[in-house]
Each structure stands twice: as C-alpha cells, then as structure tokens.
Amino acid sequence: MNNKSTARQKIKYRIRKKISGVSAKPRLSVFRSNSDIYVQLINDDNGSTIASASSKDKEILAQKVNKTEKSKLVGSAIAKKASALGVTTVVFDRGGYIYHGRVKAVAEGAREGGLQF
C-alpha cells in the first residue's frame, strides 16, 4: 500500500525524529484537511497542547476569504495567543506537508504576528 497518506505519514515521522518542542520553545504543529486548517502549540516534554487555533474559530469563520487567506489569519491568531502566553520562539512542524500554499500562509501569518522560527 503505497499511497499519498502513507507517504505523508513517513515524512511526518522523519520530521518528528528531528524536532521537539519544550515549554520555552514549543512546537507549532500544522494539520491541513480539505476544508480547514488547524495549528497547535505543543510542549513535547509533558505532551500537552499549550494553545490552538483553526479556521473554524468564530472570528476567522466570519471572514469571507479563500482558504489560503484564512490560513494566514489562523497563523496570526496562534501568534496572538502565543504572545499572550509569553512565547516568542517556536519550532515549526509542517506535519509532512510541503511548505507551500496554506502551510506556508500559516507560517507567514505567524511570523507577521511576531513569532520567530
């Protein structure tokens, strides 16, 4: 069984071997579905999610823009939540997706929001 999802899973595991997030520098994990995008700030030391944002949040859902622009809004929303928690630097985990399109838009939105990675 050599399909797209198993290939992405292999890439995801390969990335996760190299990076992990700690409380001072959490991992910014991205999940992309066909219709929505979700991001989480994760502390891998105790396996907990510090903050999360998605394109299903009320203020982002109210915006009538395309999926790439919604992704940028999600990135800025997670940056806002991170700065409220006092987090300035993160480790970006693209989750096996190509750094292009919506995943790239999340990263750009987070960078514009003040996160460094």
PyMOL commands that set and color helices and strands:
alter all, ss='L'
color gray80, all
select helices_A, chain A and resi 4-18+58-61+67-85+102-112
alter helices_A, ss='H'
color red, helices_A
select strands_A, chain A and resi 27-32+37-43+48-54+91-93
alter strands_A, ss='S'
color yellow, strands_A
deselect
rebuild
show_as cartoon
